[in-house]
Amino acid sequence: MASLSGMKGWVRLAAVLLVLTGTAASVALTHMDNLPAYLLIAPGYLVQAWLFESNLALGGFGYEATMVGVSALVWTLIFLGLTALIRLVWRTLRRLSAAARH
Protein backbone atom coordinates (compact mmCIF):
# COMPACT_ATOMS: atom_id res chain seq x y z
CA MET A 1 0.00 0.00 0.00
CA ALA A 2 1.21 3.49 -0.75
CA SER A 3 2.38 5.71 2.05
CA LEU A 4 -0.36 7.56 3.90
CA SER A 5 2.01 9.99 5.57
CA GLY A 6 0.80 12.98 3.59
CA MET A 7 -2.63 14.37 2.98
CA LYS A 8 -2.52 13.22 -0.65
CA GLY A 9 -2.32 9.58 0.44
CA TRP A 10 -5.34 9.92 2.72
CA VAL A 11 -7.37 11.64 0.01
CA ARG A 12 -6.47 8.91 -2.46
CA LEU A 13 -7.43 6.22 0.06
CA ALA A 14 -10.72 8.00 0.80
CA ALA A 15 -11.54 8.23 -2.92
CA VAL A 16 -10.82 4.54 -3.47
CA LEU A 17 -12.85 3.54 -0.41
CA LEU A 18 -15.76 5.76 -1.49
CA VAL A 19 -15.86 4.13 -4.91
CA LEU A 20 -15.63 0.63 -3.44
CA THR A 21 -18.26 1.21 -0.75
CA GLY A 22 -20.50 3.00 -3.24
CA THR A 23 -20.31 0.05 -5.59
CA ALA A 24 -20.99 -2.38 -2.76
CA ALA A 25 -23.93 -0.28 -1.53
CA SER A 26 -25.48 -0.10 -4.99
CA VAL A 27 -25.24 -3.88 -5.31
CA ALA A 28 -26.64 -4.28 -1.79
CA LEU A 29 -29.61 -2.10 -2.67
CA THR A 30 -30.74 -4.65 -5.24
CA HIS A 31 -30.16 -7.59 -2.85
CA MET A 32 -32.04 -6.45 0.25
CA ASP A 33 -33.26 -10.00 0.88
CA ASN A 34 -30.17 -10.99 2.87
CA LEU A 35 -28.71 -9.66 6.11
CA PRO A 36 -25.21 -8.58 4.94
CA ALA A 37 -26.74 -6.45 2.19
CA TYR A 38 -29.17 -4.89 4.63
CA LEU A 39 -26.38 -4.10 7.10
CA LEU A 40 -24.38 -2.44 4.33
CA ILE A 41 -27.28 -0.25 3.22
CA ALA A 42 -28.65 0.42 6.75
CA PRO A 43 -27.16 3.93 7.20
CA GLY A 44 -28.81 5.14 4.01
CA TYR A 45 -32.03 3.40 4.94
CA LEU A 46 -32.01 5.18 8.30
CA VAL A 47 -31.50 8.60 6.68
CA GLN A 48 -34.22 7.92 4.12
CA ALA A 49 -36.60 6.92 6.92
CA TRP A 50 -35.81 10.16 8.76
CA LEU A 51 -36.44 12.14 5.57
CA PHE A 52 -39.75 10.32 5.16
CA GLU A 53 -40.81 11.17 8.71
CA SER A 54 -39.81 14.81 8.13
CA ASN A 55 -41.89 14.91 4.92
CA LEU A 56 -38.71 15.55 2.92
CA ALA A 57 -38.37 12.10 1.40
CA LEU A 58 -37.09 11.75 -2.13
CA GLY A 59 -38.72 9.41 -4.59
CA GLY A 60 -37.44 7.40 -7.52
CA PHE A 61 -33.77 7.94 -8.29
CA GLY A 62 -33.35 10.33 -5.33
CA TYR A 63 -34.39 7.55 -2.97
CA GLU A 64 -31.76 5.20 -4.37
CA ALA A 65 -29.08 7.91 -4.56
CA THR A 66 -29.69 8.85 -0.92
CA MET A 67 -29.51 5.25 0.25
CA VAL A 68 -26.34 4.46 -1.71
CA GLY A 69 -24.60 7.81 -1.12
CA VAL A 70 -25.16 7.95 2.63
CA SER A 71 -24.21 4.31 3.10
CA ALA A 72 -21.04 4.74 1.05
CA LEU A 73 -20.06 7.85 3.00
CA VAL A 74 -20.70 6.27 6.40
CA TRP A 75 -18.76 3.09 5.59
CA THR A 76 -15.90 5.10 4.06
CA LEU A 77 -15.62 7.16 7.25
CA ILE A 78 -15.72 4.01 9.38
CA PHE A 79 -12.94 2.38 7.34
CA LEU A 80 -10.83 5.57 7.38
CA GLY A 81 -11.26 5.84 11.14
CA LEU A 82 -10.23 2.23 11.65
CA THR A 83 -7.23 2.72 9.37
CA ALA A 84 -6.13 5.78 11.35
CA LEU A 85 -6.60 3.94 14.64
CA ILE A 86 -4.58 0.93 13.46
CA ARG A 87 -1.80 3.22 12.21
CA LEU A 88 -1.75 5.07 15.56
CA VAL A 89 -1.55 1.84 17.57
CA TRP A 90 1.11 0.42 15.24
CA ARG A 91 3.21 3.59 15.45
CA THR A 92 2.89 3.70 19.24
CA LEU A 93 3.92 0.06 19.60
CA ARG A 94 6.93 0.60 17.32
CA ARG A 95 8.04 3.62 19.36
CA LEU A 96 7.64 1.73 22.61
CA SER A 97 9.63 -1.23 21.36
CA ALA A 98 12.35 1.10 20.03
CA ALA A 99 12.51 2.88 23.39
CA ALA A 100 12.72 -0.44 25.24
CA ARG A 101 15.73 -1.51 23.18
CA HIS A 102 17.74 1.58 24.08
C-alpha positions as CSV (number, residue, x, y, z in Angstrom):
1,M,0.0,0.0,0.0
2,A,1.2,3.5,-0.7
3,S,2.4,5.7,2.1
4,L,-0.4,7.6,3.9
5,S,2.0,10.0,5.6
6,G,0.8,13.0,3.6
7,M,-2.6,14.4,3.0
8,K,-2.5,13.2,-0.7
9,G,-2.3,9.6,0.4
10,W,-5.3,9.9,2.7
11,V,-7.4,11.6,0.0
12,R,-6.5,8.9,-2.5
13,L,-7.4,6.2,0.1
14,A,-10.7,8.0,0.8
15,A,-11.5,8.2,-2.9
16,V,-10.8,4.5,-3.5
17,L,-12.9,3.5,-0.4
18,L,-15.8,5.8,-1.5
19,V,-15.9,4.1,-4.9
20,L,-15.6,0.6,-3.4
21,T,-18.3,1.2,-0.8
22,G,-20.5,3.0,-3.2
23,T,-20.3,0.1,-5.6
24,A,-21.0,-2.4,-2.8
25,A,-23.9,-0.3,-1.5
26,S,-25.5,-0.1,-5.0
27,V,-25.2,-3.9,-5.3
28,A,-26.6,-4.3,-1.8
29,L,-29.6,-2.1,-2.7
30,T,-30.7,-4.7,-5.2
31,H,-30.2,-7.6,-2.9
32,M,-32.0,-6.5,0.2
33,D,-33.3,-10.0,0.9
34,N,-30.2,-11.0,2.9
35,L,-28.7,-9.7,6.1
36,P,-25.2,-8.6,4.9
37,A,-26.7,-6.4,2.2
38,Y,-29.2,-4.9,4.6
39,L,-26.4,-4.1,7.1
40,L,-24.4,-2.4,4.3
41,I,-27.3,-0.3,3.2
42,A,-28.7,0.4,6.8
43,P,-27.2,3.9,7.2
44,G,-28.8,5.1,4.0
45,Y,-32.0,3.4,4.9
46,L,-32.0,5.2,8.3
47,V,-31.5,8.6,6.7
48,Q,-34.2,7.9,4.1
49,A,-36.6,6.9,6.9
50,W,-35.8,10.2,8.8
51,L,-36.4,12.1,5.6
52,F,-39.7,10.3,5.2
53,E,-40.8,11.2,8.7
54,S,-39.8,14.8,8.1
55,N,-41.9,14.9,4.9
56,L,-38.7,15.6,2.9
57,A,-38.4,12.1,1.4
58,L,-37.1,11.7,-2.1
59,G,-38.7,9.4,-4.6
60,G,-37.4,7.4,-7.5
61,F,-33.8,7.9,-8.3
62,G,-33.4,10.3,-5.3
63,Y,-34.4,7.5,-3.0
64,E,-31.8,5.2,-4.4
65,A,-29.1,7.9,-4.6
66,T,-29.7,8.8,-0.9
67,M,-29.5,5.3,0.3
68,V,-26.3,4.5,-1.7
69,G,-24.6,7.8,-1.1
70,V,-25.2,8.0,2.6
71,S,-24.2,4.3,3.1
72,A,-21.0,4.7,1.0
73,L,-20.1,7.9,3.0
74,V,-20.7,6.3,6.4
75,W,-18.8,3.1,5.6
76,T,-15.9,5.1,4.1
77,L,-15.6,7.2,7.2
78,I,-15.7,4.0,9.4
79,F,-12.9,2.4,7.3
80,L,-10.8,5.6,7.4
81,G,-11.3,5.8,11.1
82,L,-10.2,2.2,11.6
83,T,-7.2,2.7,9.4
84,A,-6.1,5.8,11.3
85,L,-6.6,3.9,14.6
86,I,-4.6,0.9,13.5
87,R,-1.8,3.2,12.2
88,L,-1.7,5.1,15.6
89,V,-1.6,1.8,17.6
90,W,1.1,0.4,15.2
91,R,3.2,3.6,15.5
92,T,2.9,3.7,19.2
93,L,3.9,0.1,19.6
94,R,6.9,0.6,17.3
95,R,8.0,3.6,19.4
96,L,7.6,1.7,22.6
97,S,9.6,-1.2,21.4
98,A,12.4,1.1,20.0
99,A,12.5,2.9,23.4
100,A,12.7,-0.4,25.2
101,R,15.7,-1.5,23.2
102,H,17.7,1.6,24.1
